[in-house]
Structure formats: structure tokens, C-alpha cells
Amino acid sequence: MLTTKRKPATVGEILVEEFMQPMGLTQAALAEAIGVQRKHVNELCNDRRTVTAATALILARVFGNSPDFWLNVQRRGDLLEAMNSPRERERIERAKPLGAAA
């Protein structure tokens, strides 16, 4: 389980700071490269859209890395969000561990 208190970098932060800015890419240019509307890229950059398996495959192809890279960034954020949500914590705490299988 993720135990760090430090907030992991978001998909949007990594996309913008580690990929788009160094490459001089605008949102419009990235949208054209991946074949989506600029709104889609804007939502990714501003963490209003999550990375799906298909999006991870597309970003990996465009930037030359792995889909696992993008999915792991998304997963870390999702885990931290769930752990810090009072509603989700309550659901997690209600779950009863099962004994060892016989």
C-alpha cells in the first residue's frame, strides 16, 4: 500500500513539465499528433481526465516510452486519492480480511 504523505506528480504535471515543455509542444500540436481534440489534451494536462489503457498506449507511442509508465503515474494518484478520501477510507476499513484459504 502507498504510504507516502508526499503527493506524487500527476499525469498532467508530468505530461507538461517532462514532455511537452522540453519538446516545445503546445496542446494543439499534441492533440494533432495523437488524433484527438485539443480539449482532450487540455483535460489531461489539467488533471481533469484520467489515463485509460488506450490513452497510455497512444502516449507511449508518441513519446517513445511504455504504456506502463503512464498507467503507473495514474495509479499512484488514484491510490493516494482513495487513501485520503474519508468516504473511501470508511469503505476500506469496513472490508474484513479473509482468513488463510484452507
Phi, psi and omega in degrees: 000144180291121185245358183288146176269342181286129181289126179290156176298143180274166176303314181299315179298315181292316180302311182287306189283327184261342184238300186293309182299311180299330181269356182068031182270133171271167176298321180296319180294319179294318178302317179295318181296325182260359174075037177230170176288153180301328179302321179299313179294319179301318179293323175295313182298329183257016176056037174253003177222137180270160178274118175270172177301316180296317178296320178299319178296319180293311180298321178298318180295316182293318186260357175074028174239199185257153174297329178299325178305308183291320179293324178293322177298315179298315182298316179301316178295318180297317180296314181297318180298316179296320181292334183259003177268121180304319180296315180291321178301319179298315178298318181296315181294331179288337181294135182256122178300140176273145177292171179300138180295138181271000000 
